[in-house]
């Protein structure tokens, strides 16, 4: 639906392996790809990997090989994209996509970029508040909670019988996951442990196949998408507070939140889940499903396009 009058938007990627961060940038890219006013392009670093898990694999006609091969109207930067070998035209808006509260940590390398002029979009209100509290931000700050979708091949099976084993998703904390699994197995509890990278579809299928999903996020996250995906898949979620999940992980309402990030607290939460009566469990799963339904890609797209339509005006701030 694009034409020559559309505004060109340049994205940047350094792709080494599939991550949730790359997936979200891809979502924002497709929001523009399906728009009537914007025409997105993406530049990949020379050492980026092109495998089946790269979300951009099927839009290579939108991949530019040389940074000066197009004259963009708007730049879209995420993470360390500020370091790309390009001189940004100061007259053209920069959309800075912020996916983590660590950007507001003075000890983090990303902190230095907050003083760069940009229109910032945060993946959660928690990230937005962290940025504003830093008092370093140069430009307007918006919050668009992450949207997501479940592949149709899984969404049609959400209500199928699930294994009653405990699924531990320990990719970000494998040592803790190993010890937790060992402790549970010693108690005779059936456990499935995931502590290595899977494709997104296999990862979601594992959640969908198990009644209880235990998550081990980093202590701080920008928006912890796996937990809300599990809510949509109707698995009972056990997830600690990691800041970026506070809007949808509500203890005893949508999930179980361990009192602390310790083995004892997790075991206590898992025992609570295993012994929960069917009525309480059903109510929690239903509330979680309703909550997850609020985080759609359609809503994300609508809010993003609204900001993009105002980008020229927003860029005029002093």
C-alpha positions, 0 to 999 in steps of 0.5 A: 500500500506504499507509494512514492509520497510516503515518508521513509523510515529507517530502522537499524538491526544488529542481529545475532540471535532471536530475542524478544527485543528483535521481535518488538522492533519487527512488530513496529516495522510491520506497523509501518509496513501496513500503513498508508503513509509510511514506508519502512526500510532496515539496515543490518550490520555486516555481521548480522545473521540471516537464519529462519528465526530472523523476523525480517527474513521475508522482507529482504526487499526492504533491507538496504545494504548501504546506509546512504542508499535512501534518504529517510524522513524519520529514523527509528532507533532502539538499544545501541542503534545510536552507534550506527555509522551514520550522521543523523540529519538534525532536521529529521525526527528520531523515534527512540524505542526504549525496551528496558528500565536499564536505560535510566541507570547511570551505570548502564552504557545506554544512559548516555543516549538519554540526552540525545534529542529524540521522541521516545516510546517506552514499552511500559509505564514503568519504563517511562517513569524510570526515564522521567525520574532520571531527569536526563531525557531530551524530548517527549516520552510516550508509553505504549504497552507491548502488544502480542499475538499467539500463532493460530496453530496454538491459539486453537489449542489453548483449551486442550488438556495440559500436562500437570507437570511444572514448566520452568522457563529458566533461559535468563537464570539457568543455574537457579532453574537447575537447582529449582528443578532438582529440589522439586523432583526430589519432592516427587514433582514432575518438572520440565526445564527449559534453559536453552534457546528455542524457536518462538513457536516451540517456546510457546508450545511448551507453555501451552502444553503445561498447566503451570509455567514458572518464569525466571526473568532478570531482576528488572525487565522493561516489559516481561512478555513471556508471562503475559503470553502464558496468561493468554495460553491459560497456563497458571503463571508464577513470576517474580516482580521484575518491575516491567510486569507490574501492570499485568502480574498481580499476585493472587489475581492474575498470577502467583508472585513469589515473596522473594527471588529465592528457592524457598519462595518459589517452592512455596509458590509452586506448592500453592499452585499445585494445591489450588482448588479448581474454583480459585484456579479457574477464577485466576486463569479467567482474570489473567486471560482478560488482562492479556486480551488488553495487550493487542498488536492492533492497539499498539499499532494504533498508538504508534501510528498516532505518534508517527503522524505527529512526529514532525510537530513533536520534533519542534520541541526546544 
